[in-house]
Amino acid sequence: MDIKLKSKRAKRRNNYTKLKWKVFLQMLLITVASAVIVYLLRHILRGQIGNRIVRYLVNAFHFENSDAQEIYQLIIRNNMEMILFIVILIFLLGILFRFSVSWFTKYFDEISTGMDKLTDESDDEITLSPELDFMENKLNQIKNNLEKQKKAAIDAEQRKNDLVVYLAHDIKTPLTSVIGYLSLLDEAPDMPPEQKAKYIGITLEKAYRLEQLINEFFEITRFNLQTMVLNKEKINLLFMLQQMADEFYPMLTPKQNQMSVNVPDGLTLWGDADKLARVFNNILKNAIAYSYENSIIDISAKQHDKNIIITFTNQGNPIPRQKLGTIFEKFFRLDTSRSTNTGGAGLGLAIAKEIVNAHEGNISVQSNTEKTVFTVVLPQKQEKDKLSA
């Protein structure tokens, strides 16, 4: 810590080196120039100043010429070095003050102009004087960060708007089916029981899909409005993950998939059970959606130092390398074709990351041609005063 602090202080001092040297050299130049100018004036005007002072004393105070010369000799000529020093000092202070104010005003103007360019949409870099290169670098870095944040915000808003349009389009499909089959049932009360049961089953399936899409609309609007509040408790991890695996059994059956839970008995952690269940639920949904048929989804957990490491491994098409860095972003969907049956709002993994971060943990993903692995790392236990965070 001390080494880093010293390094930062040294770097901060080095930032001003050019500026300090330029100011020092300019002041030194003015000092030398002032002294040279005063001594040159003294040399040029030597004899003329003395005669004028003597005449002034004679005319103004009616001294005799000899008395005026004696006064000049005693008061001025004998103290000429001191008088020159005072003149140089006054001259120097005046010039230094004037030029120093001018220099620093110029630097302030440059920095102010550079700050105005922070919000410019042009790609032009901010350019300052060479001695302000440290400030130039900082301003350009801030400008780049602002541009990245602005672009990210625009992209996120665009993805959100696109998803709202997509979901609105998708809602019309099950809604049309629900209305159509209900109309058939209403218009044909004497419909055969087998056909009626079939239409009711289709209507119920479309209604469930409609409910799912409406919930995704709520998810989009709530994502940025909710404040994450954790109600932490002791969680039996084996019991939680085994229960979740059992709940997913109906979703595994169509593709003949299986879930394997490998968690040591008695492994516990502190966390918000409901929210962590949501994390695991979102990861498992993703694993089921993209797993090969007749494959096994493995859920494993182990303790490492003071952390619990939970992995979810499935065999399926690999996640493209360029998408690994954005898979946890808001409104990102791996399935860009937005399948009506599987397409979500693209919030599941983003919400999972928010919840894991709130637990002071982290979530990551690795994918290759053999398998895809989501890894969640959570602290096993925290101090009691942090449990209500």
Residue pairs with C-beta under 8 A, 6 or more apart in sequence:
15 134
16 134
18 130
18 131
18 133
19 107
19 131
19 132
21 131
22 131
23 100
23 103
26 99
26 103
27 96
27 100
30 92
30 95
30 96
30 99
31 92
31 96
34 88
34 91
34 92
34 95
35 88
35 92
37 91
38 84
38 87
38 88
38 91
39 84
42 84
50 72
50 76
50 77
53 68
53 72
53 76
54 65
54 68
54 69
54 72
55 68
57 63
57 67
57 68
57 71
57 72
58 64
58 65
58 68
61 68
63 71
76 83
107 129
107 132
110 128
110 129
110 132
111 128
111 132
111 135
111 139
114 126
114 127
114 128
114 135
114 136
114 139
115 139
117 124
117 126
117 139
117 143
118 126
118 139
118 142
118 143
118 146
119 146
125 140
125 143
126 136
126 139
126 140
126 143
127 136
128 135
128 136
128 139
156 329
156 330
156 331
159 330
159 331
159 332
159 346
160 220
160 330
160 331
163 220
163 331
163 333
163 345
163 346
164 217
164 220
166 338
166 343
167 213
167 216
167 217
167 220
167 345
170 213
170 338
170 340
170 343
171 210
171 213
171 214
173 340
174 206
174 207
174 209
174 210
174 213
175 206
175 210
177 202
177 203
177 206
178 203
178 206
178 207
178 210
181 199
181 200
181 202
181 203
181 206
182 203
184 191
184 199
185 191
185 196
185 199
185 200
185 203
191 199
209 340
209 341
216 344
216 345
216 347
217 345
219 345
219 347
219 351
220 331
220 345
220 347
223 330
223 347
223 350
223 351
228 275
228 354
228 355
228 358
230 271
230 272
230 275
230 358
230 359
230 388
230 389
231 272
231 274
231 388
232 270
232 271
232 272
232 382
232 387
232 388
232 389
233 270
233 271
233 272
233 273
234 268
234 269
234 270
235 268
235 269
235 270
235 271
235 273
235 276
236 266
236 267
236 268
237 263
237 267
237 268
237 269
237 301
237 308
237 310
238 261
238 263
238 264
238 265
238 266
238 267
238 301
240 273
240 276
240 277
240 280
241 261
241 263
241 280
241 299
241 301
241 310
242 261
242 263
244 277
244 280
244 281
244 284
245 259
245 261
245 299
248 259
248 284
248 288
249 259
251 285
251 288
252 258
252 259
252 288
252 297
255 288
255 291
255 292
255 293
255 294
256 293
256 294
257 288
257 291
257 293
257 294
257 295
257 296
257 297
258 295
258 296
258 297
259 284
259 296
259 297
259 298
259 299
260 296
260 297
260 298
260 299
261 299
262 298
262 299
262 300
262 301
263 299
263 300
263 301
264 301
264 302
264 303
267 301
267 302
267 303
267 308
268 380
269 308
269 378
269 379
269 380
269 381
270 379
270 380
270 381
270 382
270 387
271 359
271 378
272 355
272 359
275 355
275 358
276 355
276 359
276 378
278 351
278 352
278 355
279 351
279 352
279 355
279 356
279 363
279 376
280 310
280 312
280 376
282 348
282 349
282 351
282 352
283 312
283 349
283 352
283 374
283 376
284 297
284 299
284 312
285 348
286 334
286 348
286 349
286 374
287 297
287 312
287 314
287 316
287 372
287 374
288 297
288 314
289 335
289 342
290 314
290 316
290 317
290 334
290 372
291 297
291 314
291 315
291 316
292 315
292 316
295 314
295 315
295 316
296 315
297 312
297 313
297 314
298 311
298 312
298 313
298 314
299 310
299 311
299 312
300 310
300 311
300 313
301 308
301 309
301 310
301 311
302 308
302 309
303 309
303 380
306 379
306 380
306 381
307 361
307 377
307 378
307 379
307 380
308 377
308 378
308 379
308 380
309 375
309 376
309 377
310 375
310 376
310 377
310 378
311 373
311 374
311 375
311 376
312 373
312 374
312 375
312 376
313 371
313 372
313 373
314 371
314 372
315 370
315 371
315 372
316 372
318 367
318 368
318 369
318 372
319 327
319 334
319 365
319 367
319 372
323 332
323 334
324 365
324 366
324 367
326 332
327 334
327 349
327 365
328 349
328 350
328 352
328 353
328 363
328 365
329 350
330 346
330 347
330 350
331 345
331 346
331 347
331 350
332 346
332 349
332 350
333 343
333 344
333 345
333 346
335 342
335 343
337 343
352 363
353 363
356 362
356 363
356 376
356 378
358 389
359 378
359 379
360 379
360 382
361 376
361 377
361 378
361 379
362 376
362 377
363 374
363 375
363 376
363 377
364 374
364 375
365 372
365 373
365 374
365 375
366 372
366 373
366 375
367 373
